[in-house]
Amino acid sequence: MQFLVMVKKNGAGRAMYERGEWPENIHEEFENMGAFNETLAKDGFKILDMGGLKPTSSATRIDFTDAKKPKTIDGPFAECKELVGGFWLLEAPSKEALVERLSHAPMPFGETLEIRPLFSEEDLAAIG
């Protein structure tokens, strides 16, 4: 099964992220995450892709609320309630196995991980 794991920024970590500031120990945090990613692969979780996202000041939204005329909005997005700062695209034997494994991820700034399964070919075939 394939899953998108979104790393959501919270609290002080979110504010730093949006300002484009890095914590003093960022190199250590990158090393910790790199080591964790190596253990994911060793434990049989396939990393299909992963990355960090730049702050919303560099983002653009296209709002299709009015389908006749989409609205383009440039960041930053002060009104957003949840802020995705990074992601993994993983293949795992099950959601339960992934939840267990990711519960040990190094998230020093109080991030929240949201795990979402991707539709499979079988799921789409069942739609008819």
C-alpha positions as CSV (number, residue, x, y, z in Angstrom):
1,M,0.0,0.0,0.0
2,Q,1.1,3.5,-0.7
3,F,0.8,6.4,1.7
4,L,1.3,10.1,1.7
5,V,2.7,11.3,5.1
6,M,2.4,15.0,5.6
7,V,4.5,16.8,8.2
8,K,2.4,19.5,9.7
9,K,4.1,22.4,11.4
10,N,2.7,23.6,14.8
11,G,3.4,26.3,17.3
12,A,6.8,28.0,17.6
13,G,8.2,25.6,14.9
14,R,5.5,26.8,12.5
15,A,6.4,30.5,13.2
16,M,10.1,29.9,12.6
17,Y,9.3,27.9,9.4
18,E,7.1,30.7,8.0
19,R,9.8,33.3,8.8
20,G,12.4,31.2,7.0
21,E,14.5,30.8,10.1
22,W,16.5,27.6,10.9
23,P,17.1,26.4,14.5
24,E,20.7,26.5,15.6
25,N,20.9,22.7,15.6
26,I,19.4,22.2,12.1
27,H,22.4,20.1,10.9
28,E,21.9,17.7,13.8
29,E,18.2,17.5,13.0
30,F,18.9,16.8,9.3
31,E,21.3,14.0,10.4
32,N,18.7,12.6,12.8
33,M,16.1,12.5,10.0
34,G,18.5,11.0,7.6
35,A,19.3,8.2,10.0
36,F,15.6,7.7,10.6
37,N,15.0,7.5,6.8
38,E,17.7,4.9,6.6
39,T,16.0,2.7,9.2
40,L,12.7,3.0,7.3
41,A,14.3,1.5,4.3
42,K,16.1,-1.2,6.3
43,D,12.8,-2.1,8.0
44,G,11.1,-2.7,4.6
45,F,9.3,0.6,4.0
46,K,10.0,1.8,0.5
47,I,10.6,5.6,0.2
48,L,9.1,6.6,-3.1
49,D,9.7,10.3,-2.6
50,M,10.2,12.8,0.2
51,G,11.0,16.5,0.7
52,G,10.6,19.7,2.5
53,L,8.4,22.5,1.4
54,K,9.4,26.2,1.3
55,P,7.3,28.7,3.4
56,T,3.9,29.8,2.1
57,S,5.5,33.2,1.2
58,S,6.7,31.4,-1.9
59,A,3.4,29.6,-2.6
60,T,0.4,30.3,-4.8
61,R,-3.1,28.9,-4.4
62,I,-5.6,28.6,-7.2
63,D,-9.1,28.7,-5.7
64,F,-11.9,27.0,-7.7
65,T,-14.7,28.0,-5.4
66,D,-16.2,30.0,-8.3
67,A,-15.6,27.4,-11.0
68,K,-16.3,30.0,-13.8
69,K,-13.3,32.1,-12.8
70,P,-10.6,30.5,-10.6
71,K,-8.9,33.0,-8.3
72,T,-5.1,33.0,-7.9
73,I,-3.8,34.0,-4.4
74,D,-0.1,34.5,-3.6
75,G,1.3,33.6,-0.2
76,P,2.0,34.0,2.6
77,F,-1.3,32.5,3.9
78,A,-1.8,33.8,7.4
79,E,-5.3,32.4,7.6
80,C,-4.3,28.7,7.1
81,K,-5.0,26.5,10.1
82,E,-2.7,23.7,9.2
83,L,0.7,24.1,7.5
84,V,2.3,21.2,5.6
85,G,6.1,21.7,5.8
86,G,7.2,18.4,4.3
87,F,6.2,14.9,3.2
88,W,7.0,11.3,2.5
89,L,5.5,9.2,-0.2
90,L,6.0,5.7,1.2
91,E,5.1,2.1,0.4
92,A,4.3,0.1,3.5
93,P,2.8,-3.4,4.3
94,S,-0.1,-1.8,6.2
95,K,-1.3,1.4,7.7
96,E,-0.9,-0.1,11.2
97,A,2.8,-1.0,10.5
98,L,3.4,2.6,9.2
99,V,1.8,4.2,12.2
100,E,3.9,2.1,14.5
101,R,7.1,2.9,12.7
102,L,6.5,6.7,12.2
103,S,5.6,7.0,15.9
104,H,9.4,6.9,16.4
105,A,10.2,9.7,13.9
106,P,12.3,12.6,15.2
107,M,9.9,15.5,15.4
108,P,11.6,17.9,17.7
109,F,9.4,20.9,17.0
110,G,6.1,19.4,17.9
111,E,5.1,18.5,14.4
112,T,2.1,16.4,13.6
113,L,2.2,13.6,11.0
114,E,-0.9,12.9,8.9
115,I,-0.9,9.5,7.1
116,R,-3.2,9.2,4.1
117,P,-3.5,6.1,1.9
118,L,-3.4,6.6,-1.8
119,F,-6.1,5.1,-4.0
120,S,-4.9,1.9,-5.6
121,E,-5.8,0.6,-9.1
122,E,-8.1,-1.9,-7.4
123,D,-9.9,1.0,-5.5
124,L,-10.4,2.8,-8.7
125,A,-11.6,-0.3,-10.6
126,A,-14.2,-0.9,-7.9
127,I,-15.7,2.5,-8.6
128,G,-16.8,1.1,-12.0
